[in-house]
């Protein structure tokens, strides 16, 4: 259970969006292009030119679906960015496929999983994380949509094979060299002959971003109280809802015969999902529709 934190009585929504925006290029642009931009900067006459990196940021922004109030309900790419940050920070899983870079139009949605990440484990196995993000006012709706998406994905072998093809043919693994690259790819290729694909565990990761009403249940400010009193009050209310969240998810999964043992679910509470989207769009203002 994650949430936007407080500075005294104020939820830090703007700061959260700024942090997410700092990771936009990492999320949207393939690793090889980012490495090339860093190398160009290091070799520049100044020894640290950011020109190439600035071009990548413009490229990343232009890949985003254009935002307007009318289409805010389908503006979900900030949710996909949140799922990317969660996978990197909490699961320690690197992105193996920059699916945003495959878009031929900013208005084209991403098909299949929202993100593809992997982590090498000490026992010689690999965990393959397929990200599924949902951003909606209701946590119950977010979990229901996630369960629907994951169950449909698991029932469609063609979709599963396509995600593996993307990792093998169009992934960040291309940034590796020689034998290291081929060894990494072998975990995603049943025909490699190494048997490494048998050492790959596939896990679906749901990042469910929703509007939490407890943000509006504020305490009065009191300079005599600890500065954390507002966040502590919110967190106690939020955590108390965990059994209800868990029951909803369990029931929804049972209705679809989905085994939650193959899923990791992160709940991400924010004050208002529509305000979150608006702030993100304004900060990355090349993709706002009038």
Helices and strands as residue ranges (DSSP letters): E 2-3, E 6-7, E 10-11, H 13-22, H 24-28, H 31-43, H 51-62, G 69-74, H 77-89, E 94-97, G 99-102, E 115-120, E 126-135, H 139-155, H 157-169, G 172-175, H 178-186, G 196-199, E 200-211, G 213-216, H 229-240, H 242-255, G 260-262, E 263-270, H 273-283, G 285-287
